[in-house]
Amino acid sequence: MFFGSDNSSPAHPSILDALVDANKGYTSGYGHEDAMHNVTKKIQDLFEAPNASVYLVATGTAANSLALATITKPWETIFCHKHSHIEEDECGAPEFYTNGAKLTLVDGQDAKISPKSLYEAINFYSNKEVHNIQNGSLSITNVTEFGTVYSLKEIQELTNIAKSNGLKTHLDGARFSNAMVALECTPAQLTWKSDIDVVSFGGTKNGCLAVEAVIFFDPRMAWEFELRRKRGGHLISKHRTLSAQMEGYLKNDLWIKLAKQANSECQNLLAELKKIPDVEILHPTQANLIFALIPEKLHTTLSAKGAKYNFWTNQMLPNDVPKDKIKIRLACSWSTTKSEIDHLLELLSNC
C-alpha cells in the first residue's frame, strides 16, 4: 500500500535490462556513446523536431535549474506558480544555477497559473530601469504539483503572453508522460507547437532509475547548456548509465504504456474514494495524483495499518481547513496494483 510518491516505485525491468546490456564492454563516455546518438534521434522524431538539442541529467532539479539558467540571466526573474516544484521543492537550485535570478510567484487555481495574474506580474516588471529586476522567463509545470493538467489551450494562452513580452518559456515535465496521456496529444503539441522553448522530459517518476532529458527546440541554446551542465557537475562520465535508461524507456513506447498504467489506476482509485463520505477530494484528478482531506483519526488508523502516502498536518494548512483534518496526497505509479488499491479501500471502508 505505497502511495507516497511515484519516485518511490521500482524501476521497470526493461530499464534494468537496458542498463545490464549497456554495461557490456567499452564505449565512449560523456554522451558520445552510440546509445546517446540513438536517444537523440528518437526524441527528435517523437517531438517532430529534427534540429532539437537533447541532453541527459540524473535529476529533475538539475534538468529544471540548468535549463532555466540557460534562458534566464542573473538579473532577470522567472515567472512560476507559487506551488510550482521549482519554488517549493528545489531548495533554491534555480536561483543558485542562474546565479541569482529571482522567482516571481504567480497565483492561479489548482496550481495552474492564471493568465490574468501572469499578465499583471509581467506588466509590473515591464519598462523598469537599472535599479529593478528585469523580465526573464516563464516556467510551467505539467502535471502540476496539485495533480492537475494544463490543457493545450491553457499553455498556449500563457506562452502567448510570455512571448509577446519577450520571455523564453520552460516546461517542467517531470510527469510529462502522464500529462501527454491525459491530454491525448503528441509531444510536439505539448511543447514547441505550444511555444515552449525548452522542456524537462522526465523519466525517473515513470519507471526509470534516474534520468531526465532536457530538450532545446532552438539549437542555438545548446552550447551554453553544455557548459553549464559541465560546470554544474552534471556531465556524467559513464554517460551510458543515463542513455541506456532513456533508450529502454523510449523503446516500443514503454514510456507511454507506463504513464497510461499510472493514470488508469489513479482514476480507478479516485472513483472509489469519491464514494467514501470521510474523503474530500481537493483538486481535479487529471493524471496520477490525488489530493484529499481526511479526518485526523482516519489518518492515524491508516498509518497504523501500514498505508503510506504524503500528508500535511493542520499546522501546515490554511486557517480555513478544520483542525481535525489532514491533507493527503496519493500517488499512483506504473507499478501500482489493483490489490494495493483494494487493500487501501478495504481499510477505509472498515475504519
C-alpha positions in Angstrom: 0.0 0.0 0.0 2.6 2.5 -1.0 1.1 5.7 -2.5 3.7 8.1 -1.2 5.4 9.0 -4.4 5.9 7.8 -8.0 9.6 8.5 -7.3 9.5 5.6 -4.8 8.3 3.0 -7.3 10.7 0.4 -8.6 12.4 0.8 -12.0 10.7 -1.1 -14.8 12.5 -4.4 -15.6 13.1 -3.3 -19.2 15.1 -0.3 -17.9 17.2 -2.6 -15.8 17.7 -4.9 -18.7 18.8 -2.0 -20.9 21.4 -1.0 -18.2 22.8 -4.5 -18.0 23.2 -4.7 -21.8 24.8 -1.2 -21.9 27.3 -2.3 -19.2 29.0 -4.8 -21.5 32.4 -3.9 -22.9 33.8 -0.5 -23.6 32.2 2.6 -25.0 32.8 6.4 -25.2 31.6 8.5 -22.4 30.2 12.0 -21.7 27.3 11.5 -24.1 29.4 10.3 -27.1 28.2 6.7 -26.8 26.1 5.1 -29.5 23.1 4.9 -27.2 23.0 8.6 -26.8 23.0 9.2 -30.5 20.1 6.8 -30.7 18.3 8.6 -27.9 18.8 12.0 -29.6 17.4 10.7 -32.9 14.5 9.0 -31.2 13.5 12.1 -29.2 13.9 14.3 -32.3 11.5 12.0 -34.2 9.0 11.8 -31.3 8.9 15.5 -30.9 8.9 16.2 -34.6 11.9 18.4 -34.1 14.8 17.3 -36.2 17.1 20.2 -35.1 16.3 19.8 -31.3 19.3 19.5 -29.0 18.9 16.7 -26.4 20.8 16.3 -23.2 20.5 13.9 -20.2 21.0 14.5 -16.5 20.2 12.4 -13.5 17.7 14.6 -11.6 14.7 16.7 -12.2 16.2 19.6 -10.2 19.3 19.6 -12.4 17.2 19.5 -15.5 14.9 22.4 -14.5 17.6 24.5 -13.0 20.2 24.2 -15.8 17.5 24.7 -18.4 16.3 27.9 -16.7 19.8 29.1 -16.2 20.3 28.8 -19.9 17.3 31.0 -20.8 17.4 33.4 -17.8 20.0 36.0 -16.9 21.0 36.6 -13.3 19.3 40.0 -13.2 16.0 38.6 -14.6 13.0 36.9 -13.0 11.4 33.5 -13.7 7.6 33.6 -13.5 6.2 30.4 -12.0 3.2 29.3 -9.9 3.6 29.8 -6.2 3.1 26.0 -5.8 5.5 25.0 -8.6 8.2 22.5 -8.0 11.0 25.0 -8.7 9.6 27.1 -5.9 8.6 24.6 -3.2 10.8 21.6 -3.7 14.2 22.5 -5.2 15.9 24.3 -2.3 16.8 27.4 -4.2 18.5 25.4 -7.0 17.1 27.6 -9.8 18.4 30.7 -8.1 21.7 29.0 -7.5 22.3 27.8 -11.1 21.1 31.1 -12.6 23.5 32.9 -10.3 20.7 34.8 -8.6 17.7 35.1 -10.9 14.5 35.9 -8.9 11.4 33.7 -8.8 8.3 35.7 -9.2 5.4 33.7 -7.8 2.1 33.8 -9.7 -1.3 32.7 -8.5 -3.9 30.6 -10.0 -6.4 27.9 -9.0 -5.3 24.3 -8.6 -1.6 25.2 -9.1 -2.2 26.4 -12.6 -1.0 29.9 -13.5 -3.8 32.3 -14.2 -3.3 34.3 -17.4 -4.6 37.5 -15.7 -2.1 37.0 -12.9 0.7 36.3 -15.3 -0.1 39.4 -17.3 -0.2 41.6 -14.2 3.1 40.1 -12.9 4.9 40.6 -16.2 3.5 44.1 -16.5 4.7 45.0 -13.1 8.3 44.4 -14.2 8.0 45.9 -17.6 9.8 49.1 -18.5 11.8 49.0 -15.3 15.1 50.9 -15.1 18.6 49.7 -14.0 17.6 49.6 -10.3 15.0 46.9 -10.9 14.8 43.2 -11.8 14.0 42.5 -15.4 11.6 40.2 -17.1 13.2 36.8 -17.9 11.3 33.6 -18.5 8.2 31.6 -17.8 8.2 28.2 -16.2 5.0 26.0 -16.4 4.7 22.7 -14.5 2.6 20.0 -16.3 1.4 17.8 -14.5 1.1 20.4 -11.7 2.1 19.9 -8.1 -1.6 19.5 -7.3 -2.2 16.8 -9.9 -4.0 19.0 -12.4 -3.1 19.2 -16.1 -2.9 22.3 -18.2 -4.8 21.9 -21.5 -3.0 22.8 -24.7 -5.2 26.0 -24.9 -4.2 27.0 -21.4 -0.5 26.5 -22.2 -0.8 28.5 -25.4 -2.6 31.3 -23.7 0.3 31.6 -21.1 3.1 31.3 -23.7 1.4 33.9 -25.9 1.5 36.3 -23.0 5.2 35.4 -22.4 6.3 35.6 -26.0 4.5 38.9 -26.6 6.7 40.3 -23.7 9.9 38.8 -24.9 10.1 35.9 -22.4 11.6 32.5 -23.1 9.4 29.5 -21.9 10.2 26.4 -20.0 8.1 23.3 -19.3 8.8 21.3 -16.2 7.8 17.9 -17.4 8.8 15.6 -14.6 5.4 13.9 -15.2 5.4 14.9 -18.9 4.2 11.4 -20.0 1.3 11.5 -17.6 0.2 14.9 -18.9 0.5 13.9 -22.5 -1.5 10.7 -22.0 -4.2 12.7 -20.1 -4.4 15.2 -22.9 -4.3 12.6 -25.7 -1.9 14.8 -27.6 1.6 14.5 -29.2 4.9 15.5 -27.6 5.2 18.3 -30.2 1.7 19.7 -29.4 2.6 19.8 -25.7 5.9 21.6 -26.3 7.2 23.6 -29.3 3.8 23.7 -31.1 2.6 25.5 -27.9 5.6 27.8 -28.0 7.7 26.0 -25.4 11.4 26.7 -25.8 12.9 24.0 -23.5 11.3 21.1 -21.8 12.5 18.9 -18.9 11.3 15.5 -20.1 11.1 13.2 -17.1 11.8 9.5 -16.8 12.5 9.0 -13.1 8.9 9.2 -11.9 7.7 6.9 -14.7 9.8 3.7 -14.4 13.4 4.8 -14.8 16.1 4.8 -12.1 17.4 8.3 -12.5 17.3 10.1 -15.8 15.7 13.3 -17.2 16.1 14.7 -20.7 16.5 18.4 -21.4 15.3 19.3 -24.9 16.0 22.6 -26.6 14.0 23.3 -29.7 16.3 26.1 -30.7 19.8 24.6 -31.0 21.4 28.0 -30.6 20.9 27.5 -26.8 22.7 24.2 -26.8 26.4 25.2 -26.3 25.6 27.3 -23.2 23.7 24.5 -21.7 26.6 22.1 -22.3 28.9 24.5 -20.5 26.5 25.0 -17.6 25.9 21.2 -17.3 29.7 20.6 -17.1 30.4 23.5 -14.7 27.5 22.4 -12.5 28.8 18.9 -12.1 26.1 17.2 -14.1 28.0 15.9 -17.1 28.4 12.2 -16.1 31.5 10.4 -17.4 29.8 6.9 -17.6 27.0 8.6 -19.5 25.8 5.2 -20.8 24.1 4.8 -17.4 21.8 7.6 -18.5 21.4 7.0 -22.2 20.7 3.3 -21.6 17.9 4.1 -19.3 16.4 6.6 -21.8 16.8 4.2 -24.7 15.0 1.5 -22.8 12.3 4.0 -21.7 11.5 5.1 -25.2 11.7 1.6 -26.8 8.4 0.3 -28.1 6.6 3.3 -26.5 7.3 1.9 -23.0 7.1 5.4 -21.6 3.6 5.9 -22.8 2.4 2.4 -21.6 3.7 3.1 -18.1 2.0 6.5 -17.9 -1.2 5.0 -19.1 -1.0 2.4 -16.3 -0.3 5.0 -13.6 -3.1 7.3 -14.8 -5.6 4.5 -15.2 -5.0 3.1 -11.7 -5.3 6.6 -10.3 -8.7 7.0 -11.9 -9.8 3.6 -10.5 -8.8 4.7 -7.0 -10.4 8.1 -7.4 -13.8 6.6 -8.4 -13.9 4.5 -5.2 -12.6 7.3 -3.0 -15.5 9.6 -4.1 -17.9 7.1 -2.6 -16.4 7.4 0.9 -18.1 10.2 2.9 -15.0 10.9 5.0 -12.8 11.6 2.0 -13.0 15.1 0.4 -11.2 15.4 -3.0 -9.4 18.8 -3.1 -8.4 19.2 -6.8 -9.4 17.8 -10.1 -7.5 14.5 -10.5 -6.3 14.5 -14.1 -3.2 12.4 -14.1 -1.7 10.2 -11.4 -2.0 12.3 -8.2 -4.9 12.6 -5.8 -5.2 15.3 -3.1 -7.8 14.9 -0.4 -8.8 15.9 3.1 -9.5 13.1 5.6 -10.2 13.2 9.4 -7.2 13.1 11.6 -8.5 9.9 13.3 -8.7 8.2 10.0 -5.2 9.2 9.1 -3.9 7.8 12.4 -5.7 4.4 11.7 -4.5 4.2 8.1 -0.9 4.9 9.1 -1.0 2.3 11.9 -2.3 -0.3 9.3 0.7 0.4 7.0 -0.8 2.8 4.4 1.9 5.1 3.0 1.2 8.5 1.5 2.3 12.1 1.8 0.4 14.2 4.3 0.3 17.6 5.8 -0.8 18.3 9.3 -3.3 21.0 10.2 -0.4 23.3 11.3 0.8 23.4 7.7 -2.6 24.1 6.2 -4.6 27.3 5.6 -6.7 28.6 8.5 -9.9 27.7 6.8 -9.1 24.0 7.0 -10.7 22.3 10.0 -8.3 21.5 12.8 -9.2 17.8 12.8 -8.4 17.3 9.1 -5.3 16.0 7.4 -4.4 16.8 3.8 -3.0 13.8 2.0 -1.6 13.0 -1.4 -1.9 9.6 -3.0 0.4 9.0 -5.9 -0.1 6.1 -8.4 2.8 4.8 -10.5 3.3 2.3 -13.3 3.7 -0.4 -10.6 0.6 0.4 -8.6 -1.6 -2.7 -8.5 -5.3 -3.4 -8.1 -4.6 -5.4 -5.0 -2.8 -2.4 -3.3 -5.8 -0.2 -4.2 -8.3 -2.8 -2.9 -6.4 -3.1 0.3 -6.4 0.6 0.9 -10.1 0.8 0.1 -10.9 -2.1 2.4 -9.1 -0.2 5.3 -11.0 2.9 4.5 -14.3 1.1 4.5 -13.6 -0.6 7.8 -12.4 2.5 9.7 
